[in-house]
Amino acid sequence: MTKAVTGHYFLVTTVNEAGAAARRLGNNKWLERLTRIGLVGYGVTHLLVGWIALQLAFGKASKEGDQAGAFKTLAEQPFGKFLLIVVAIGLAAMTVWQVFEAAVGHTEDRGRERVFERVASVFKAGFYAYLGYKAVSVLQGAGKSSGDQQQQATSSMMDNGGGRALVGLIGLAIAAIGVGLIWYGWQKKFNKHLKTGQMSAHERRLSDKLGIGGYAAKGTVYGTLGVLVLVAAMQHDPNESRGLDQALKTLAEQPFGTVILVGVAIGLAAYGAFCFFQAKYRKV
């Protein structure tokens, strides 16, 4: 019995020490600074995707309407490759930040809400890591498009037993995320992660408008992407699943598609601007 108690005490002590070490690393000032740089880069990425979507609305897009297209656009600008390196480093810092958030963060939340936020941080860490990988791939001149990669991945998945059902579930999950993003923005849930007390009244109003519009645009795009993945599974046609670029093109093909896509482009740009508020006021 004594051994069991001793072992339990040792385990609890080890976990507490690991948690304390993680919190110390998470409070590192350099990690915070790099994370805020990453948020600026994330905002620039959304501004560029919004610009590509606006060009797509009028049939003039020369790049894919996704993050890879945004990174390629950035890399072509004066000092663009240097800026893309900075963005990649910032995204790496954001990945580490969300790993810490998943491990020991979200202490202001309790119960299920904290569990939900920590699980969300796991997915955010994976997404930021993916974006960092895409930025590095563009720097290295990797030519394969994101749409081609997603189409190939969907095709391989559907060729396996139960693959179509799995692709369909992924489509439903992505569509649900889209709906969730719209709700999250409309309810201004983003404010709990911001130091709103440090904002002026004008900044608070502007931040709310940018956040609501930005999340609505992102939710619309992800909802469309989820439907496309679901259609790909139902029709056994991986060509329907080509990522964010295909989602934007599908929106453009709808009745009043130009108007819809212009609205989405403005919303994505609004989210990009909202990221600048996050860079300054986000609780990191």
N, C-alpha and C positions, 0 to 999 in steps of 0.2 A: 504493500500500500504506500509505503514511504517512497519507494522508487517511482511509483506512478505519479505521486504528487510532485516529486522532484522533477520528473520528466515534463510534466505539464507546466511547471513553473519555468523550466528552461525554455520550452517552446514559446510560451507567452512572452518571456523576456526577449527572446530572439526576434519574434515578430515585432514587438514594440521598438526594439533597437533598429530594425530594418526600416520600420515606418518613420522613425525619427530621422534616420539617415536620408531617406527619400525626401522628407520634407525640407531638410537642410539643402539638399541638391536642388529641389524645386524652387527654393527661395533665392537661388544664386542670381545676383544682379546681372551678370553677363547673359545668362539664359533668358532673363526677362527682357533685356534689351534686344537680343536676337529675335525673340518671339514677337516683339512689337515691330521689328523690321519685317518679319515674316508676314504680319498682318497687313502692313503697307503693300508688300509684294502680292499678297492674296487679293487686295483691293485693286491693284493695277491689273492683275489677271482678269478680274471680272469686268473692269472697264474695257479691256481689249476684246473680251468675248462679246460684250455688248456692242462694241463698234463693228465687229465682224457680223453679228446678227443684224445690225442696221444695214450693212452693205448687202447681206443676203436678202433682206426684205425687198431691196430694189434690184436684185439680180446682179450685183457687182462684187460679190465676195470672192476673194482670191485665195483665202485660207479656209481650213476646216473651222467650223464654228464650235470649237471646244478649247480646252485648256492648252492642248498641244499647239493648236493654231495660234492661240494668244502668245505662247512662248516663242513661236517662230516669228511672229510679228515683232515682238520685243527684241529678239536677237538681231533683226535686220536694221534696227535703229542705230544711230551713232552711240557708241559705248554700250550697245545693246547686250553684247555677250557678257561684259562685266556686270551689268545690272542683273542679267539672268543668273549669274553666279551668286550674287547677293540674295536674289529671290530664293535660289535653291538652298542656301545656307539658312535663310529665315524659315523656310518650310521644314528643314531638318530640326530647327529649334522648336517649331510648333509641334512637330511629331513628339519630341521628347517631353515637351510641356504636357501634351495630352496623355502621354503614358503615365506621367506623375499624377495627373488629375484622376486617371482611372485607378491608380494604385492607392493613393492616400488623399485625393482632393475632394472637392465639393462638400467640405465640412459644414457649410452653412445650410445644407439640406439634411433632411432626416428621413429615415424609413425608405419606403419605395421610391420616393423622389430621388434620394441620393443614389440608390441602386441604378435607377434609370439613367441619371446623369453620368455615372461612372461607366456604364455600358456604352452610352453614347460617345464617351471620350475614347473608348477602345476603337470604335468605328472611325471617329475623327482622326485618331492617330494613324490608322491604316490609310485613310484618304489623303492626309497631308504627306505621308510617306510616298504614296503613289504619285502625287503631284510633283514631289521632289525628284522622283525617278524620271518622270516625263521631262522635267526641266533639264536634268543631266543628259537625257537621251537627245534632246534638241541640241544641246551644247556639243555633243559628240557626233552630231550629224546623222543620227538614226532616221532613216527615211520612211519607215512603215507607219502608216496613219493609224490613229486611235480607232477609227471606224473599222479599218481592216482587221485590226487585232481583236476587237470585240466580236466582229462577225465570225472570225475564225474560232474564237473561244466558244461562242454559242453553237456553232456547227459541230465542234468536237464534243461538246456536252450533250447535244441532242442525238449523237450517234451512239451513245452509251445507253444501257438499259435504264429506263426511268428518267432519262435525260430531259425529255420534253416536259415532264411534270415538274422537274427541278427548275428548268428555265421559266416555266409558267409561274412557279412560286416566287422566283427572283423578280419577275415582272410585277407581280402583285405587291411584293415588298417595296420595290422602288416607287410604284404608284402611291403606296401608303405613305412613304417618306415625303413624296410631293405634297400630299394632302396635309401631312403633319407640319411641313414647313410653312404652308399658307396659314394654318391655324396658329402656329408658333408666332409668326409675325403679327397677325391680327390681334392676338392677345397681348402683344408687346412683352412676351416672355424673355426676350433678349435683355431687357432692362435689368434683370436681377444679376447679370454678369458684368454690368457697367457701373462705374463710380458716378452715378447720376448726380450725387450731391455736390460734385466738383464742377458740374456743368452750369453754364448760365441758362436762363429761361429760354433764350433763343436757341442755344445749342441743343437743349433737351427737346424742343419742338421739332427742330430739323432732324435730329437723330431718330426720333419716333417715326417721322414721315419716310425717311430713307430706309429704316429698318422694315417698316410695314410693306413698302413698295418693293424692296429688294427681296424679301422672303416670299412675297407673292409671285414675283417673276421666277425665282429659283424653283418654287413649288410647281408652277405651271410647266416648266421645262422638265423637271424630274417626273411629274405625273405623266406627261406625254411620252417620255422615255420608257416608263414602266409599262404603259399601254402597248408601245411598239414591241417590247420584249415579250409581252404576253401574246400579242398577235403572231410573233415569230414562232412561239411554241405551238400555238393552235394550228398554224398553217404549215408547220415544219419548214419554215423558210428563214434561214439565218440572215438573208439579205435585209429583212425588216429590222434587224437589230444591229445598228451601226453607231450607237452611242449618242452623245449630246448633239453632234453635228446633224445626224439624221432627225433628231427630235425637233431641232430648229427648222429644218427643211420641211418637215411634216406640218408644222404650224403655218409655214408660209404657203402651203398648198391648200389650206382650208379656205372656205368662204370668208372674205375680208381678212385673208391671211396676211396681207401687207400691214394692215392696221394692227392686227394681233402681234405680229413680230416686231413692229416698231415699239409697241407697248412693252413687250418683253425685253427688248434691247434697252429701253429707258430704265426698266426695272433692274436689269442686271448692272447697269451703270450706277443706279442708285445704291445697290448693294456694295458695289466697289467703293463708293463714297462713304457708305456706312462703315466699311472696314477701316477707313482712316480715323473715324471716331473711336472704333475699337482699339486701334493702335495707341491712341492717347488715353482712353478711359477704361479699357478692359481690365478686369481684375485678373492679374497674372500672378 
